[in-house]
Amino acid sequence: DCGGCDFQHISYLHQLQIKQNILKEQLQYVLTCSNNEVAPELVNFAGSENPFNYRQRIRVQVERSKIGFYQHGSHLIVDVGQCHLAAPLLNIVLDLLRGNAQMPVLLRNSTALELKLSPDDNSVIVLVGFLRKPRPKDILTAKLIANSVPGIKSIILQTKKWGDAGPFSPDNI
């Protein structure tokens, strides 16, 4: 249902071939060179031992407190229980955020959530795409969420016009 997995209907080996061809075409375009001039070591990469749970970043859309991914070929939001490409902790934190009683306060003024895995300490940074300048209640809510959801390293409220507010971490409530 989600529009983010363009190659999941293809075998993993075929996915690698397609991705290698895309990389080779892009390098040829950037380098403006012929087929034979792209060094093979630039495009011959090894696949992962596990073709799932490798993504360290996911972006979900928000519409009227509904969190999900865009449906393939549309801007309709579909609630996908788990992203099979995302690292397990990202799915866990996303699920906890969906069930958090404080989240609707932030979601009312949000367009998207981006969850980034910090592999150094196995924690998640949550970026909230915010529509307006964060107010004191929004900041307090972000701090409360950071403090109540296990696995969160920090929450940052991002706005295009006013810059970022945060990071708000569990220890700075």
Sequence and secondary structure as in RCSB ss.txt:
>XXXX:A:sequence
DCGGCDFQHISYLHQLQIKQNILKEQLQYVLTCSNNEVAPELVNFAGSENPFNYRQRIRVQVERSKIGFYQHGSH
LIVDVGQCHLAAPLLNIVLDLLRGNAQMPVLLRNSTALELKLSPDDNSVIVLVGFLRKPRPKDILTAKLIANSVP
GIKSIILQTKKWGDAGPFSPDNI
>XXXX:A:secstr
 BTT TTTTS HHHHHHHHHHHHHHHHHHHHT  GGGS HHHH     S SSS BSEEEEEEETTEEEEEBTTSS
 EE  S  TTB HHHHHHHHHHHH TTHHHHHTTEEEEEEEEETTTTEEEEEEEESS   HHHHHHHHHHHHHST
TEEEEEEEETTTEEEEEE TT  
